[in-house]
Amino acid sequence: MSFEAIAPAVRGEASAPKWSRFLPVFDRADADRPLAGADGSVHMLLRAFAIATALAFALVAALLSMPDGWGRFRLSEASRGGAQSRRAPPPLFFLTNRGLTDQPLDADAAEAMGEAVKAWSGAADVANEAQASLSGAAPAVLQFGPVRVARAIVEHVVQAAKTTGSDPVMLMAIADKESSFAPKAKASTSSASGLFQFIDSTWLKAVRMFGRSYGQEAAAEAIDGAYRVAPQKRSEILAMRNDPYLSAVFAAEMLKHDGERIAERIGRPLTVGETYLIHFLGPDDAARFMAKVEEAPNTPAAKLLPRPARANKPIFFARQGKKMKPKSVSEVHEAFETMMGQRSNRYKGVEQQLPGGALAFTE
């Protein structure tokens, strides 16, 4: 008897068993030997059993050495290729596991990514508007110059203006400046939140004053005369700022209430920029500011209003070399007029963008 080594598997050396395998085979002398007789029959059976056992072990070893294991054995290259393609992870898997670093994007990469997102978003908006046009439905997004606003937000603001007798253009301009029309916007430097960026104290005041007129009787009654409220109820009331209609309607009511008082004090109607100053500074500081513009326009605005100046340095100071120069009340007033005038021009005719009328949802 002699031994011959089994050749490596067709899939390559990596797929061959890790140990040598030898099978007993008949040599020519054994093959020529007669098989007659009881002793010869027993001898042949033992040889056959040994050969079968060795083949079985070799087959098991070959299968276990395959990368996919026993359970993934495939009969043909075609079926193996199909299974591998089915097992291939999606591209996102590779994006999240290969070449990912914690380093921030550089300016060029960030700009490229931003442009790609804008292009994708713009294409999606065009497709949605085309589909809406074909179906006769109103577009979900409205265009105002370079600004695109969700139709639902525009409806809430315009309806709030109609309900309170306010100027919808003015309300749209203020919402643009305050939150860029994000109904859940949250300021990082104050408690301001919502479409019109109410701070906590001003919102509680607005709800107490006007909540009963807009279905918020329980909230209005929970706030006492000093604008205090139980902690649990306070959280619920402040969360109402994220309702775009309530935020818009309470902003309109507060601006109307405070604007009339200040206009009477300075003896003339307020401009859009001055109306926004009421919302930005609060009624008391806005009244002092506008009175100072009339009386002493060169007064440093930061000296008159130190607290707002600390929180809004770019508005109250101008860079002059390495130093920051305080702006006068006249300069700040002019800056607000320019800023809000541009936004007002952007939203002229906003009601005509809603041919079906504004549909506000206040639940």
CORHUPE-V339376 format. One record per residue. N is the residue number from 1. PHI is phi in radians with two decimals (999 if undefined). NEAR is the number of other ideal C-beta (glycine too) atoms within 10 Angstrom. Layout:
# CORHUPE-V339376
[[N;PHI;NEAR] [N;PHI;NEAR]]
This chain:
# CORHUPE-V339376
[[1;999;10] [2;-2.22;11] [3;-2.22;12] [4;-2.20;9] [5;-1.37;9] [6;-1.28;16] [7;-1.14;7] [8;-1.02;13] [9;-1.13;17] [10;-1.08;8] [11;-1.27;14] [12;1.98;8] [13;-1.07;7] [14;-1.13;10] [15;-1.58;14] [16;-1.31;18] [17;-1.05;17] [18;-1.40;7] [19;-2.21;6] [20;-1.28;9] [21;-2.19;15] [22;-2.22;12] [23;-2.05;15] [24;-1.27;15] [25;-2.27;14] [26;-1.24;14] [27;-1.47;12] [28;-1.09;8] [29;-1.11;9] [30;-1.17;14] [31;-1.14;8] [32;-1.47;8] [33;-1.27;13] [34;-1.15;6] [35;-1.80;8] [36;-1.42;8] [37;1.68;9] [38;-1.12;7] [39;-1.16;8] [40;-1.13;12] [41;-1.13;11] [42;-1.11;10] [43;-1.07;14] [44;-1.13;14] [45;-1.10;10] [46;-1.12;10] [47;-1.12;15] [48;-1.09;10] [49;-1.11;10] [50;-1.10;13] [51;-1.12;14] [52;-1.09;10] [53;-1.12;12] [54;-1.11;17] [55;-1.08;13] [56;-1.11;10] [57;-1.09;13] [58;-1.10;16] [59;-1.13;10] [60;-1.09;12] [61;-1.09;16] [62;-1.12;18] [63;-1.16;17] [64;-1.18;11] [65;-1.40;15] [66;-1.15;15] [67;-1.02;8] [68;-1.54;13] [69;1.38;10] [70;-1.03;9] [71;-1.30;6] [72;-1.96;13] [73;-1.11;11] [74;-2.18;14] [75;-1.49;7] [76;-2.46;8] [77;-1.09;10] [78;-1.11;9] [79;-1.20;10] [80;-1.10;15] [81;-1.08;11] [82;-1.12;12] [83;-1.16;13] [84;-1.12;12] [85;-1.19;8] [86;-1.22;7] [87;-1.45;9] [88;-1.06;10] [89;-1.19;9] [90;-1.15;7] [91;-0.95;8] [92;-1.04;8] [93;-1.03;10] [94;-1.19;12] [95;-1.13;10] [96;-1.63;9] [97;-2.22;9] [98;-2.18;7] [99;1.20;6] [100;-1.56;9] [101;-2.20;5] [102;-1.61;4] [103;-1.28;6] [104;-1.19;8] [105;-1.16;11] [106;-1.34;9] [107;-1.08;8] [108;-1.15;8] [109;-1.16;10] [110;-1.11;11] [111;-1.15;11] [112;-1.10;12] [113;-1.14;11] [114;-1.07;11] [115;-1.13;10] [116;-1.14;10] [117;-1.12;10] [118;-1.08;10] [119;-1.12;10] [120;-1.13;10] [121;-1.11;12] [122;-1.10;11] [123;-1.12;10] [124;-1.14;11] [125;-1.11;15] [126;-1.07;10] [127;-1.11;10] [128;-1.12;14] [129;-1.19;17] [130;-1.12;11] [131;-1.14;11] [132;-1.11;15] [133;-1.12;11] [134;-1.17;8] [135;-1.51;7] [136;1.46;6] [137;-1.42;11] [138;-1.26;15] [139;-1.12;15] [140;-1.38;12] [141;-2.23;17] [142;-1.93;19] [143;-1.81;12] [144;-2.26;19] [145;1.05;10] [146;-1.45;6] [147;-1.83;14] [148;-1.95;13] [149;-2.21;20] [150;-1.03;15] [151;-0.98;18] [152;-1.05;17] [153;-1.16;21] [154;-1.06;24] [155;-1.05;22] [156;-1.08;27] [157;-1.18;33] [158;-1.14;24] [159;-1.13;21] [160;-1.09;29] [161;-1.13;22] [162;-1.12;16] [163;-1.12;18] [164;-1.70;21] [165;1.25;9] [166;-1.79;21] [167;-1.46;18] [168;-1.12;23] [169;-1.11;21] [170;-1.09;22] [171;-1.12;26] [172;-1.10;26] [173;-1.10;26] [174;-1.22;27] [175;-1.10;30] [176;-1.05;20] [177;-1.18;18] [178;-1.31;22] [179;-2.35;22] [180;0.96;11] [181;1.18;19] [182;-1.63;16] [183;-1.17;21] [184;-2.02;13] [185;-1.10;18] [186;-2.27;14] [187;-1.29;14] [188;-1.61;5] [189;-1.90;8] [190;-2.74;11] [191;-1.51;15] [192;-1.06;19] [193;-2.72;22] [194;1.62;28] [195;-1.03;29] [196;-1.92;31] [197;0.90;25] [198;-1.26;26] [199;-1.37;16] [200;-0.96;16] [201;-1.13;11] [202;-1.19;21] [203;-1.16;27] [204;-1.08;24] [205;-1.12;16] [206;-1.13;25] [207;-1.14;25] [208;-1.11;20] [209;-1.33;16] [210;-2.17;19] [211;-1.04;22] [212;-1.10;14] [213;-1.37;14] [214;-2.26;18] [215;1.29;11] [216;-2.08;20] [217;-1.07;11] [218;-1.08;12] [219;-1.15;20] [220;-1.11;18] [221;-1.29;12] [222;-1.33;20] [223;-1.77;22] [224;-1.48;11] [225;-1.13;6] [226;-1.67;7] [227;1.05;16] [228;-1.86;10] [229;-2.69;20] [230;-1.01;12] [231;-0.91;6] [232;-1.13;9] [233;-1.18;13] [234;-1.06;15] [235;-1.07;10] [236;-1.12;13] [237;-1.19;23] [238;-1.15;19] [239;-1.17;12] [240;-1.14;18] [241;-1.09;28] [242;-1.38;16] [243;-1.42;20] [244;-1.09;27] [245;-1.24;22] [246;-1.11;28] [247;-1.06;27] [248;-1.21;30] [249;-1.25;28] [250;-1.26;29] [251;-1.11;27] [252;-1.10;25] [253;-1.12;20] [254;-1.15;23] [255;-1.13;23] [256;-1.15;16] [257;-1.11;15] [258;-1.33;19] [259;-1.12;21] [260;-1.11;12] [261;-1.18;12] [262;-1.24;21] [263;-1.07;15] [264;-1.16;9] [265;-1.21;11] [266;-1.61;14] [267;1.37;7] [268;-2.81;11] [269;-1.18;10] [270;-1.50;20] [271;-1.41;17] [272;-1.11;19] [273;-1.09;20] [274;-1.23;22] [275;-1.12;26] [276;-1.14;24] [277;-1.03;26] [278;-1.08;25] [279;-1.21;21] [280;-1.33;20] [281;-1.73;19] [282;1.64;17] [283;-1.10;18] [284;-1.21;11] [285;-1.16;16] [286;-1.13;22] [287;-1.11;18] [288;-1.11;15] [289;-1.10;24] [290;-1.20;23] [291;-1.14;15] [292;-1.20;20] [293;-1.06;21] [294;-1.30;12] [295;-1.53;9] [296;-2.51;12] [297;-1.13;13] [298;-1.58;9] [299;-1.09;16] [300;-1.07;18] [301;-1.14;24] [302;-1.18;22] [303;-1.26;13] [304;-1.27;20] [305;-2.27;21] [306;-1.11;11] [307;-1.19;10] [308;-1.05;18] [309;-1.15;19] [310;-1.14;11] [311;-1.50;11] [312;-2.41;16] [313;-1.02;11] [314;-1.06;10] [315;-1.43;18] [316;-1.72;25] [317;-2.32;18] [318;-2.10;13] [319;-1.26;10] [320;-2.31;8] [321;1.19;6] [322;-1.63;5] [323;-1.90;8] [324;-1.92;14] [325;-1.66;12] [326;-1.14;15] [327;-1.52;20] [328;-1.38;21] [329;-1.09;26] [330;-1.16;15] [331;-1.18;18] [332;-1.15;25] [333;-1.03;22] [334;-1.12;15] [335;-1.11;17] [336;-1.17;22] [337;-1.09;16] [338;-1.14;11] [339;-1.06;16] [340;-1.37;23] [341;-1.11;14] [342;-1.09;13] [343;-1.23;23] [344;-1.10;20] [345;-1.07;12] [346;-1.13;16] [347;-1.86;25] [348;-1.08;13] [349;1.34;9] [350;-1.04;22] [351;-1.16;16] [352;-1.26;7] [353;-1.36;17] [354;-2.09;17] [355;-1.08;7] [356;-1.50;8] [357;1.59;10] [358;-1.41;19] [359;-2.08;13] [360;-1.71;18] [361;-2.05;11] [362;-1.95;14] [363;-1.29;5]]
